[in-house]
């Protein structure tokens, strides 16, 4: 294998790891959001909770 091939393989694996972490984070956010709704703590302010969670997901995805 040429050195460039090894570098390309490393970059592909790193990108795959990052995609998995982002997807896990989204799943955790979804579960947290669902839990808040079920508990009724966000009654009347669900849109505020949703917008904050969406902002947090976007911030983490941009890292």
Biopython code that builds the backbone (N, CA, C, O; Angstrom):
import numpy as np
from Bio.PDB.StructureBuilder import StructureBuilder

atoms = [
    (1, "UNK", "N", (0.836, -1.193, 0.000)),
    (1, "UNK", "CA", (0.000, 0.000, 0.000)),
    (1, "UNK", "C", (0.874, 1.247, 0.000)),
    (1, "UNK", "O", (1.871, 1.335, 0.716)),
    (2, "UNK", "N", (0.483, 2.173, -0.796)),
    (2, "UNK", "CA", (1.203, 3.439, -0.834)),
    (2, "UNK", "C", (0.803, 4.289, 0.361)),
    (2, "UNK", "O", (-0.267, 4.105, 0.942)),
    (3, "UNK", "N", (1.661, 5.204, 0.712)),
    (3, "UNK", "CA", (1.405, 6.065, 1.863)),
    (3, "UNK", "C", (0.106, 6.859, 1.689)),
    (3, "UNK", "O", (-0.628, 7.059, 2.657)),
    (4, "UNK", "N", (-0.178, 7.304, 0.489)),
    (4, "UNK", "CA", (-1.413, 8.042, 0.213)),
    (4, "UNK", "C", (-2.649, 7.192, 0.444)),
    (4, "UNK", "O", (-3.674, 7.690, 0.909)),
    (5, "UNK", "N", (-2.552, 5.886, 0.113)),
    (5, "UNK", "CA", (-3.673, 4.976, 0.341)),
    (5, "UNK", "C", (-3.953, 4.828, 1.829)),
    (5, "UNK", "O", (-5.110, 4.785, 2.247)),
    (6, "UNK", "N", (-2.897, 4.750, 2.624)),
    (6, "UNK", "CA", (-3.051, 4.619, 4.074)),
    (6, "UNK", "C", (-3.703, 5.876, 4.637)),
    (6, "UNK", "O", (-4.595, 5.790, 5.481)),
    (7, "UNK", "N", (-3.264, 7.037, 4.174)),
    (7, "UNK", "CA", (-3.855, 8.299, 4.627)),
    (7, "UNK", "C", (-5.333, 8.379, 4.263)),
    (7, "UNK", "O", (-6.154, 8.789, 5.084)),
    (8, "UNK", "N", (-5.674, 7.992, 3.046)),
    (8, "UNK", "CA", (-7.072, 8.035, 2.606)),
    (8, "UNK", "C", (-7.925, 7.084, 3.436)),
    (8, "UNK", "O", (-9.055, 7.413, 3.797)),
    (9, "UNK", "N", (-7.391, 5.914, 3.735)),
    (9, "UNK", "CA", (-8.115, 4.942, 4.553)),
    (9, "UNK", "C", (-8.341, 5.486, 5.957)),
    (9, "UNK", "O", (-9.423, 5.327, 6.523)),
    (10, "UNK", "N", (-7.324, 6.126, 6.515)),
    (10, "UNK", "CA", (-7.455, 6.721, 7.847)),
    (10, "UNK", "C", (-8.539, 7.797, 7.860)),
    (10, "UNK", "O", (-9.360, 7.842, 8.776)),
    (11, "UNK", "N", (-8.544, 8.654, 6.854)),
    (11, "UNK", "CA", (-9.532, 9.734, 6.775)),
    (11, "UNK", "C", (-10.940, 9.151, 6.654)),
    (11, "UNK", "O", (-11.869, 9.647, 7.291)),
    (12, "UNK", "N", (-11.107, 8.111, 5.847)),
    (12, "UNK", "CA", (-12.420, 7.475, 5.699)),
    (12, "UNK", "C", (-12.901, 6.892, 7.021)),
    (12, "UNK", "O", (-14.064, 7.059, 7.387)),
    (13, "UNK", "N", (-12.017, 6.213, 7.736)),
    (13, "UNK", "CA", (-12.400, 5.608, 9.016)),
    (13, "UNK", "C", (-12.736, 6.676, 10.047)),
    (13, "UNK", "O", (-13.682, 6.515, 10.817)),
    (14, "UNK", "N", (-11.973, 7.764, 10.071)),
    (14, "UNK", "CA", (-12.244, 8.852, 11.011)),
    (14, "UNK", "C", (-13.606, 9.481, 10.713)),
    (14, "UNK", "O", (-14.371, 9.763, 11.636)),
    (15, "UNK", "N", (-13.912, 9.698, 9.449)),
    (15, "UNK", "CA", (-15.207, 10.273, 9.067)),
    (15, "UNK", "C", (-16.344, 9.339, 9.462)),
    (15, "UNK", "O", (-17.394, 9.798, 9.910)),
    (16, "UNK", "N", (-16.147, 8.041, 9.300)),
    (16, "UNK", "CA", (-17.177, 7.071, 9.695)),
    (16, "UNK", "C", (-17.402, 7.113, 11.198)),
    (16, "UNK", "O", (-18.544, 7.059, 11.655)),
    (17, "UNK", "N", (-16.328, 7.208, 11.969)),
    (17, "UNK", "CA", (-16.461, 7.304, 13.433)),
    (17, "UNK", "C", (-17.250, 8.551, 13.823)),
    (17, "UNK", "O", (-18.123, 8.496, 14.688)),
    (18, "UNK", "N", (-16.940, 9.665, 13.185)),
    (18, "UNK", "CA", (-17.630, 10.919, 13.488)),
    (18, "UNK", "C", (-19.112, 10.833, 13.144)),
    (18, "UNK", "O", (-19.951, 11.334, 13.892)),
    (19, "UNK", "N", (-19.443, 10.198, 12.014)),
    (19, "UNK", "CA", (-20.857, 10.039, 11.649)),
    (19, "UNK", "C", (-21.594, 9.206, 12.691)),
    (19, "UNK", "O", (-22.733, 9.517, 13.039)),
    (20, "UNK", "N", (-20.958, 8.157, 13.188)),
    (20, "UNK", "CA", (-21.575, 7.311, 14.213)),
    (20, "UNK", "C", (-21.810, 8.118, 15.484)),
    (20, "UNK", "O", (-22.880, 8.019, 16.085)),
    (21, "UNK", "N", (-20.836, 8.910, 15.903)),
    (21, "UNK", "CA", (-20.989, 9.720, 17.113)),
    (21, "UNK", "C", (-22.107, 10.747, 16.968)),
    (21, "UNK", "O", (-22.881, 10.957, 17.902)),
    (22, "UNK", "N", (-22.196, 11.382, 15.814)),
    (22, "UNK", "CA", (-23.255, 12.365, 15.583)),
    (22, "UNK", "C", (-24.613, 11.680, 15.618)),
    (22, "UNK", "O", (-25.558, 12.208, 16.205)),
    (23, "UNK", "N", (-24.721, 10.513, 14.997)),
    (23, "UNK", "CA", (-25.996, 9.789, 14.988)),
    (23, "UNK", "C", (-26.391, 9.360, 16.399)),
    (23, "UNK", "O", (-27.562, 9.452, 16.768)),
    (24, "UNK", "N", (-25.431, 8.895, 17.185)),
    (24, "UNK", "CA", (-25.725, 8.525, 18.575)),
    (24, "UNK", "C", (-26.197, 9.738, 19.361)),
    (24, "UNK", "O", (-27.119, 9.638, 20.170)),
    (25, "UNK", "N", (-25.570, 10.878, 19.127)),
    (25, "UNK", "CA", (-25.971, 12.108, 19.797)),
    (25, "UNK", "C", (-27.390, 12.507, 19.438)),
    (25, "UNK", "O", (-28.155, 12.938, 20.301)),
    (26, "UNK", "N", (-27.744, 12.367, 18.174)),
    (26, "UNK", "CA", (-29.109, 12.693, 17.750)),
    (26, "UNK", "C", (-30.118, 11.769, 18.413)),
    (26, "UNK", "O", (-31.190, 12.212, 18.825)),
    (27, "UNK", "N", (-29.779, 10.478, 18.518)),
    (27, "UNK", "CA", (-30.680, 9.527, 19.174)),
    (27, "UNK", "C", (-30.870, 9.895, 20.642)),
    (27, "UNK", "O", (-31.986, 9.833, 21.158)),
    (28, "UNK", "N", (-29.787, 10.278, 21.315)),
    (28, "UNK", "CA", (-29.883, 10.666, 22.722)),
    (28, "UNK", "C", (-30.738, 11.915, 22.888)),
    (28, "UNK", "O", (-31.529, 12.010, 23.826)),
    (29, "UNK", "N", (-30.580, 12.866, 21.985)),
    (29, "UNK", "CA", (-31.378, 14.091, 22.040)),
    (29, "UNK", "C", (-32.853, 13.761, 21.839)),
    (29, "UNK", "O", (-33.715, 14.295, 22.536)),
    (30, "UNK", "N", (-33.137, 12.883, 20.887)),
    (30, "UNK", "CA", (-34.528, 12.500, 20.624)),
    (30, "UNK", "C", (-35.129, 11.831, 21.851)),
    (30, "UNK", "O", (-36.264, 12.131, 22.222)),
    (31, "UNK", "N", (-34.390, 10.936, 22.481)),
    (31, "UNK", "CA", (-34.888, 10.269, 23.682)),
    (31, "UNK", "C", (-35.121, 11.271, 24.804)),
    (31, "UNK", "O", (-36.123, 11.186, 25.514)),
    (32, "UNK", "N", (-34.210, 12.213, 24.967)),
    (32, "UNK", "CA", (-34.363, 13.234, 26.005)),
    (32, "UNK", "C", (-35.584, 14.103, 25.735)),
    (32, "UNK", "O", (-36.339, 14.426, 26.653)),
    (33, "UNK", "N", (-35.774, 14.474, 24.492)),
    (33, "UNK", "CA", (-36.922, 15.305, 24.115)),
    (33, "UNK", "C", (-38.226, 14.554, 24.392)),
    (33, "UNK", "O", (-39.171, 15.122, 24.937)),
    (34, "UNK", "N", (-38.270, 13.278, 24.014)),
    (34, "UNK", "CA", (-39.461, 12.467, 24.261)),
    (34, "UNK", "C", (-39.730, 12.330, 25.750)),
    (34, "UNK", "O", (-40.880, 12.379, 26.185)),
    (35, "UNK", "N", (-38.678, 12.159, 26.525)),
    (35, "UNK", "CA", (-38.827, 12.023, 27.977)),
    (35, "UNK", "C", (-39.404, 13.304, 28.577)),
    (35, "UNK", "O", (-40.284, 13.246, 29.435)),
    (36, "UNK", "N", (-38.914, 14.455, 28.131)),
    (36, "UNK", "CA", (-39.439, 15.731, 28.620)),
    (36, "UNK", "C", (-40.923, 15.873, 28.304)),
    (36, "UNK", "O", (-41.706, 16.315, 29.145)),
    (37, "UNK", "N", (-41.296, 15.501, 27.109)),
    (37, "UNK", "CA", (-42.704, 15.612, 26.729)),
    (37, "UNK", "C", (-43.569, 14.700, 27.584)),
    (37, "UNK", "O", (-44.646, 15.095, 28.032)),
    (38, "UNK", "N", (-43.098, 13.480, 27.811)),
    (38, "UNK", "CA", (-43.871, 12.524, 28.607)),
    (38, "UNK", "C", (-44.006, 12.993, 30.047)),
    (38, "UNK", "O", (-45.053, 12.799, 30.666)),
    (39, "UNK", "N", (-42.974, 13.601, 30.579)),
    (39, "UNK", "CA", (-43.016, 14.049, 31.967)),
    (39, "UNK", "C", (-43.908, 15.279, 32.123)),
    (39, "UNK", "O", (-44.345, 15.590, 33.231)),
    (40, "UNK", "N", (-44.176, 15.967, 31.042)),
    (40, "UNK", "CA", (-45.053, 17.124, 31.096)),
    (40, "UNK", "C", (-44.370, 18.378, 31.594)),
    (40, "UNK", "O", (-45.038, 19.387, 31.821)),
    (41, "UNK", "N", (-43.054, 18.348, 31.772)),
    (41, "UNK", "CA", (-42.336, 19.520, 32.271)),
    (41, "UNK", "C", (-42.331, 20.660, 31.261)),
    (41, "UNK", "O", (-42.249, 21.833, 31.626)),
    (42, "UNK", "N", (-42.420, 20.301, 30.006)),
    (42, "UNK", "CA", (-42.317, 21.320, 28.968)),
    (42, "UNK", "C", (-43.689, 21.760, 28.468)),
    (42, "UNK", "O", (-43.794, 22.364, 27.400)),
    (43, "UNK", "N", (-44.731, 21.466, 29.221)),
    (43, "UNK", "CA", (-46.084, 21.815, 28.791)),
    (43, "UNK", "C", (-46.187, 23.320, 28.548)),
    (43, "UNK", "O", (-45.851, 24.130, 29.412)),
    (44, "UNK", "N", (-46.650, 23.666, 27.375)),
    (44, "UNK", "CA", (-46.795, 25.073, 27.022)),
    (44, "UNK", "C", (-45.533, 25.687, 26.458)),
    (44, "UNK", "O", (-45.589, 26.761, 25.859)),
    (45, "UNK", "N", (-44.399, 25.036, 26.633)),
    (45, "UNK", "CA", (-43.150, 25.602, 26.117)),
    (45, "UNK", "C", (-42.376, 24.574, 25.302)),
    (45, "UNK", "O", (-41.150, 24.634, 25.216)),
    (46, "UNK", "N", (-43.106, 23.626, 24.702)),
    (46, "UNK", "CA", (-42.444, 22.587, 23.908)),
    (46, "UNK", "C", (-41.638, 23.176, 22.766)),
    (46, "UNK", "O", (-40.545, 22.695, 22.466)),
    (47, "UNK", "N", (-42.160, 24.207, 22.128)),
    (47, "UNK", "CA", (-41.434, 24.780, 20.995)),
    (47, "UNK", "C", (-40.105, 25.374, 21.448)),
    (47, "UNK", "O", (-39.122, 25.328, 20.708)),
    (48, "UNK", "N", (-40.066, 25.932, 22.656)),
    (48, "UNK", "CA", (-38.815, 26.475, 23.189)),
    (48, "UNK", "C", (-37.815, 25.357, 23.431)),
    (48, "UNK", "O", (-36.637, 25.481, 23.096)),
    (49, "UNK", "N", (-38.292, 24.262, 24.015)),
    (49, "UNK", "CA", (-37.422, 23.111, 24.266)),
    (49, "UNK", "C", (-36.920, 22.560, 22.945)),
    (49, "UNK", "O", (-35.727, 22.292, 22.800)),
    (50, "UNK", "N", (-37.819, 22.385, 21.972)),
    (50, "UNK", "CA", (-37.431, 21.859, 20.669)),
    (50, "UNK", "C", (-36.393, 22.738, 19.992)),
    (50, "UNK", "O", (-35.420, 22.225, 19.438)),
    (51, "UNK", "N", (-36.580, 24.052, 20.025)),
    (51, "UNK", "CA", (-35.629, 24.932, 19.350)),
    (51, "UNK", "C", (-34.272, 24.901, 20.041)),
    (51, "UNK", "O", (-33.241, 24.969, 19.371)),
    (52, "UNK", "N", (-34.252, 24.800, 21.367)),
    (52, "UNK", "CA", (-32.976, 24.725, 22.081)),
    (52, "UNK", "C", (-32.263, 23.416, 21.767)),
    (52, "UNK", "O", (-31.051, 23.403, 21.553)),
    (53, "UNK", "N", (-33.009, 22.319, 21.741)),
    (53, "UNK", "CA", (-32.416, 21.016, 21.434)),
    (53, "UNK", "C", (-31.885, 21.020, 20.008)),
    (53, "UNK", "O", (-30.777, 20.543, 19.759)),
    (54, "UNK", "N", (-32.665, 21.554, 19.067)),
    (54, "UNK", "CA", (-32.206, 21.628, 17.681)),
    (54, "UNK", "C", (-30.926, 22.454, 17.568)),
    (54, "UNK", "O", (-30.016, 22.088, 16.824)),
    (55, "UNK", "N", (-30.851, 23.554, 18.295)),
    (55, "UNK", "CA", (-29.657, 24.399, 18.279)),
    (55, "UNK", "C", (-28.463, 23.627, 18.832)),
    (55, "UNK", "O", (-27.365, 23.702, 18.281)),
    (56, "UNK", "N", (-28.674, 22.882, 19.924)),
    (56, "UNK", "CA", (-27.590, 22.099, 20.512)),
    (56, "UNK", "C", (-27.090, 21.039, 19.542)),
    (56, "UNK", "O", (-25.884, 20.814, 19.439)),
    (57, "UNK", "N", (-28.002, 20.387, 18.830)),
    (57, "UNK", "CA", (-27.614, 19.363, 17.857)),
    (57, "UNK", "C", (-26.810, 19.990, 16.730)),
    (57, "UNK", "O", (-25.797, 19.434, 16.308)),
    (58, "UNK", "N", (-27.251, 21.144, 16.237)),
    (58, "UNK", "CA", (-26.521, 21.819, 15.164)),
    (58, "UNK", "C", (-25.127, 22.226, 15.622)),
    (58, "UNK", "O", (-24.157, 22.078, 14.878)),
    (59, "UNK", "N", (-25.025, 22.742, 16.853)),
    (59, "UNK", "CA", (-23.726, 23.150, 17.379)),
    (59, "UNK", "C", (-22.786, 21.962, 17.463)),
    (59, "UNK", "O", (-21.614, 22.067, 17.100)),
    (60, "UNK", "N", (-23.289, 20.837, 17.937)),
    (60, "UNK", "CA", (-22.442, 19.656, 18.088)),
    (60, "UNK", "C", (-22.062, 19.085, 16.733)),
    (60, "UNK", "O", (-20.947, 18.595, 16.559)),
    (61, "UNK", "N", (-22.969, 19.142, 15.776)),
    (61, "UNK", "CA", (-22.690, 18.615, 14.443)),
    (61, "UNK", "C", (-21.640, 19.453, 13.727)),
    (61, "UNK", "O", (-20.914, 18.936, 12.878)),
    (62, "UNK", "N", (-21.549, 20.730, 14.055)),
    (62, "UNK", "CA", (-20.588, 21.593, 13.380)),
    (62, "UNK", "C", (-19.179, 21.454, 13.944)),
    (62, "UNK", "O", (-18.231, 21.999, 13.379)),
    (63, "UNK", "N", (-19.034, 20.739, 15.041)),
    (63, "UNK", "CA", (-17.713, 20.581, 15.671)),
    (63, "UNK", "C", (-16.879, 19.622, 14.944)),
    (63, "UNK", "O", (-15.740, 19.370, 15.337)),
]
sb = StructureBuilder()
sb.init_structure("model")
sb.init_model(0)
sb.init_chain("A")
sb.init_seg("    ")
for serial, (resi, resn, name, xyz) in enumerate(atoms, 1):
    if name == "N":
        sb.init_residue(resn, " ", resi, " ")
    sb.init_atom(name, np.array(xyz, "f"), 0.0, 1.0, " ", f" {name:<3s}", serial, name[0])
structure = sb.get_structure()
